[in-house]
Amino acid sequence: MSSQMVMYDEEFRHIETVCERLARDSVARAVFLIDKNGQLIVAAGQSANFDTTSLASLVAGEIAATGGLAQLMGEREFSTLFHEGDRDNLHISVVASRAILVVIFDKRTSLGLVRLRVKKGAEELETIFQALVERTAKEGAQTPFAELTDEDIDNLFSV
């Protein structure tokens, strides 16, 4: 897949709906979708209780480090990670080789339910990302910035 992808409002809203449903159906405290560069895409549930910038950066770093471990072991990747804490647990999974889905949950739910709901949500997200990749390839030359030249940019920012 291409590393360049444009996020359109329609697809963003669809991704947001999937994450909100995942948070509700898995009885999770919060759900985050992060790109592999550590940028937050969507937050659902009780996300205001978290430092999302730090969370996104640390999770992306962990996925990168785990990718290195996978290579050492001859694996393509380890697509799912689980961390169990005293109060909260983290379920982290790679979606469509492009994004990272993080589900934070506590004792009100079970790992089994979270895994079941993540599997369904990840399938939906993968479909959305595939459609985005296709749409970006089709409409890529028609983005508002495609026709801008370096001279246009210089003129825009000159005083």
Backbone hydrogen bonds, N-H to C=O, Kabsch-Sander energy under -0.5 kcal/mol:
donor,donor_aa,acceptor,acceptor_aa,energy
5,M,3,S,-0.5
8,Y,6,V,-0.7
12,F,8,Y,-2.7
13,R,9,D,-2.7
14,H,10,E,-1.7
15,I,11,E,-2.7
16,E,12,F,-2.6
17,T,13,R,-2.2
18,V,14,H,-2.2
19,C,15,I,-2.3
20,E,16,E,-2.5
21,R,17,T,-2.5
22,L,18,V,-2.3
23,A,19,C,-2.3
24,R,20,E,-2.1
25,D,21,R,-3.4
26,S,22,L,-1.9
27,V,24,R,-0.9
28,A,23,A,-2.0
29,R,104,I,-2.2
30,A,104,I,-1.7
31,V,44,A,-2.2
32,F,102,V,-2.7
33,L,42,V,-2.7
34,I,32,F,-0.5
34,I,100,I,-2.7
35,D,39,Q,-2.8
36,K,98,R,-1.3
38,G,35,D,-2.3
41,I,33,L,-3.3
42,V,33,L,-1.6
44,A,31,V,-2.8
46,Q,29,R,-3.6
47,S,45,G,-1.5
49,N,46,Q,-1.2
50,F,47,S,-1.8
52,T,50,F,-1.5
55,L,51,D,-2.6
56,A,52,T,-2.6
57,S,53,T,-2.1
58,L,54,S,-2.9
59,V,55,L,-2.6
60,A,56,A,-2.2
61,G,57,S,-2.3
62,E,58,L,-2.4
63,I,59,V,-2.4
64,A,60,A,-2.2
65,A,61,G,-2.6
66,T,62,E,-2.8
67,G,63,I,-1.9
68,G,64,A,-1.5
69,L,65,A,-1.9
70,A,66,T,-2.5
71,Q,67,G,-2.2
72,L,68,G,-2.0
73,M,69,L,-1.5
74,G,71,Q,-1.5
75,E,70,A,-3.2
79,S,77,E,-0.7
81,L,92,I,-3.3
83,H,90,L,-2.6
85,G,83,H,-0.5
85,G,88,D,-1.2
89,N,105,F,-3.0
90,L,83,H,-2.7
91,H,103,V,-2.4
92,I,81,L,-2.9
92,I,90,L,-0.5
93,S,101,L,-2.4
94,V,79,S,-2.4
95,V,99,A,-3.3
96,A,94,V,-0.5
98,R,95,V,-2.2
99,A,95,V,-2.3
100,I,34,I,-3.4
101,L,93,S,-3.4
102,V,32,F,-3.1
102,V,100,I,-0.6
103,V,91,H,-2.7
104,I,30,A,-2.8
104,I,102,V,-0.5
105,F,89,N,-2.1
105,F,103,V,-0.6
109,T,106,D,-1.4
114,V,110,S,-2.3
115,R,111,L,-2.9
116,L,112,G,-2.2
117,R,113,L,-2.6
118,V,114,V,-2.9
119,K,115,R,-2.3
120,K,116,L,-1.6
121,G,117,R,-2.7
122,A,118,V,-3.3
123,E,119,K,-1.8
124,E,120,K,-1.9
125,L,121,G,-2.7
126,E,122,A,-2.6
127,T,123,E,-1.8
128,I,124,E,-2.1
129,F,125,L,-2.9
130,Q,126,E,-2.4
131,A,127,T,-2.1
132,L,128,I,-2.3
133,V,129,F,-2.6
134,E,130,Q,-2.3
135,R,131,A,-2.7
136,T,132,L,-3.1
137,A,133,V,-2.2
138,K,134,E,-2.2
139,E,135,R,-3.2
140,G,136,T,-1.6
142,Q,139,E,-2.3
143,T,140,G,-1.3
146,A,143,T,-1.5
148,L,145,F,-1.1
153,I,149,T,-1.9
154,D,150,D,-2.5
155,N,151,E,-2.5
156,L,152,D,-2.1
157,F,153,I,-1.7
158,S,154,D,-0.8
